[in-house]
Amino acid sequence: MRAARMHREAGPRGASPRTDAEGRRMVTLARPCIGMEEKRAVMEVLDSGAIAQGPKVLAFEESFAAYCGTKHAVALANGTVALHAMLLAAGIGNGDEVVTTPLSFAATANAVLMAGAKPVFADIDPSTMNLDPENACAALTPRTCALLVVHLYGLPCDMDSFQSLAERGNLLVLEDSCQAHGATYRGRRAGSLGDAACFSFYATKNMTCGEGGMITTFDDGIAERARRLRFHGQDNGGKYIYRELGFNYRMTDIAAALGLCQLEKLPSMNDLRHTNASLYRRLLAGIPGLILPPVVQGAEHAYHQFTVRVVRKDFGLDRDELARALSRSGVETGIHYPLPLHVYPQFTALGYRWGDFPNAERVSGEVLSLPVGPHLCGEDIAYVAACIREVAEHAVP
Ligand SMILES: Cc1ncc(COP(=O)(O)O)c(C=O)c1O
C-alpha cells in the first residue's frame, strides 16, 4: 500500500496514529478509552474495602436510568445475563416463543433458550440489517409473547412498526441494546423504546466496565424481579429469604466505578465515532460494490460498528479478500457475523436449516466492520479509506 497516496486529514482530536515495531501504521478495530479518571475511581473502590455490589452500583444505575430516560436501571454482571434476567423478569419461560433476528451475537437467541423459551427467527431487512417487521409479523403464532429486537451495530430498529405489531398481538417489545449505547429513535434513547432493554459493557462496547450489563425499564415489576433474580431470588432486603430460583448475576462496585466514568464520557466518545463515520462516508462514497451503513430518518446511529457490505460481483473481491488485503496494511477488521445464528447446533436442533433466512445468509457473507472507535484519529480513518480505494482500483469485477 503506497503511503504517499494516503489522504491526509486533520484528526478529530489529538490522538496520534499507532505504529508497530517497524514503524508501520496499525489501525485496531477496538480499544477501550481508559483515562486517569477511571484509574482513580477504581483505586478509590479498592481502597474502600467494599468491592462487591454496593453504593457505586446504585449510583451507576441511577445515572444510567437518567441517561436513557427510563424509570429503572438494574446493573448485572454482563449483557448475556442481563438478557436472561430481563426475559425471566418479563415472565417469559417454558412454552413461550420470542421472535428475534438471526443476525446478531449468539447471546441474543441463547438467552431465550436459557429462559426455557423458543427463539423464533425472522429474516432481516438487508438494507438496515435489522429484523424486518413484516417478516417478524409472519413469524407470529399464538405462543408468541415477545419481540426481541436488536439495534445491530448501533442502528435503532424500526420501532414504530414493532410497537404497532406488539399492540395488535398483545406482545412485549424487548430491546437488545447491547450495541446501541446513546443511539436514538425519534429523539428517544435506545433502552427506553420498549417494555425493557439490555445493555452490555464488554470491553469493546461504546462504553465499558470490562464486563458488565444493565436492564432498563419503566416497569416496576420487571425491575423488582430482575433485582431479585440477580441475587439468588432473595427478596430485596430479605437476607436468605428466597422467593424463587435466582442467580449470582451481580455487578461489582469496581465495574460500576468504571461505568460511571465511562458514562460521563459516552457523549464525547460517541461524537468521535460520528466524526469518524462521516469521514468514511465522504472518503468511501461511490466505490462500486461497497455498500455503506444506511442512514435512516429519525434514527441516530451509535456506530458501535461501521459495517460495510462487500458485493463481490461489483467490487471485484469478496469480503474475506478485502479483509486480508487490509490486514496486510495493518488494518484490523471484524466480521459481525460470519454465519447467521440459525445454522448453529442449538438452533438446528429446533429445526432451522441453511436456506431459511436468505437475507441474513447473504449479508453474513458480505459484512465487514471497519475500525471507527474514539481511539482513532482522522488520519487513521483516511488511511483505512485510502487502503480500501487502492484495493478497489486493482480489483477486477
Ligand atoms: C447484540 C448483543 N447482545 C448481547 C451481547 C452480550 O453481552 P455480553 O458480552 O456483555 O455478555 C452482546 C455483546 O457482545 C451483543 O453484541
The ligand as an ORCA input file, in Angstrom:
! r2SCAN-3c Opt
* xyz 0 1
  C     -26.165     -7.797     20.372
  C     -25.529     -8.329     21.613
  N     -26.292     -8.982     22.504
  C     -25.780     -9.467     23.644
  C     -24.450     -9.323     23.948
  C     -23.914     -9.971     25.190
  O     -23.231     -9.105     26.035
  P     -22.009     -9.640     26.943
  O     -20.877     -9.943     26.046
  O     -21.748     -8.473     27.853
  O     -22.483    -10.820     27.674
  C     -23.617     -8.624     23.073
  C     -22.199     -8.407     23.389
  O     -21.278     -8.748     22.788
  C     -24.161     -8.136     21.863
  O     -23.404     -7.505     20.968
*
